[in-house]
Amino acid sequence: MVMDSKRTHSVKLNDGHFMPVLGFGTLASEGVPKSKAAEATKVAIDVGFRHIDAAYVYENEVEVGKALREKIADGTVKREDLFYTTKLWSTFFRPELVRPALERSLKKLQLDYVDLFIIHVPIAMKPGEELMPKDANGKFILETVDLRDTWEALEKCKDAGLTKSIGVSNFNHKLLEMILNKPGLKYKPVCNQVECHPYLNQSKLLEFCKSKDIVLVAYSALGSQRDPNWVEKDSPILLEDPILKAIAKKHNRSPGQVALRYQVQRGVVVLAKSFNEKRIKENFQVLEFELSPEDMKAIDSLNRNSRFFKLPFAVDHPYYPFSEEY
């Protein structure tokens, strides 16, 4: 992980671009008005976040784009200071739909380019305007699109200047190998964004990604927002873990700050999602303290391969990512 002093707290990606190690997540919890995403994004930029993680399927790119443009207009940041990620949703995996999908996001954002465009999940769904297409029985309508063909379409988006970098999300090592071993591969994925926290520390996937010069980006790094559509209600609450709490107390920090700092010290780019001003500030302060090797070891020992985000509806799909060990 190359840290560059001129771009403090950034990692150099395998295509030469830089990604800030701390990112701000823009996914609003169920029932939170979309305008909140705009407010929170502005607060995050004021506090110091430069890496903004978003997605087409979050349905708030109009609001987030407006927040970015306001912060550029008022002189807080320049466009080139910001690192904006959007994601290709499952209904747009057919190669001919990839560029139009990115152009849709750009139009909502009113931006000329994004910094990173990633495949959101490896599972394709029936194309169309429905984000979650279901059949008469309420079952999701999935389809199989060769991810290597989708990837080639992402490479073309990079060549067209619509995105600076391209990557993937929710891929296991076999799916990554499939892309890496693709005949005629032009660009490697710069990152793999996955669920990663002390209860699912992804150490094997992290090692694999590092060996291929692919950055691991952690989502749900503070556990999960427990959306009942995606997360089982009896899943453990990470931030109430006694070991995390003890380490936090010792450093006079919050358990959330410790969970984020843990990732930064392992060479993982970490996303922090909060729409609460005090916590947004707190989350950015993880660059101000350091965990000891003993702290890191203690947090490593919390791993229990406990996944919040399981995609149960796609368990029989040929590219279902979570049946492999990593």
Secondary structure, DSSP 8 states (H G I E B T S, - for coil): --B-STTTTEEE-TTS-EEESEEEE----TT--THHHHHHHHHHHHHT--EEE--GGGT-HHHHHHHHHHHHHTTS--GGG-EEEEEE-GGG-SHHHHHHHHHHHHHHHT-S-EEEEEES-S-EE--SS-SS-B-TTS-B-EE---HHHHHHHHHHHHHTTSEEEEEEES--HHHHHHHHT-TT--S--SEEEEE-BTTB--HHHHHHHHHTT-EEEEESTT-----TTTS-TT---GGG-HHHHHHHHHHT--HHHHHHHHHHHTT-EEEE----HHHHHHHHGGGG----HHHHHHHHTT-----S---GGGTTSTT-TTSS--
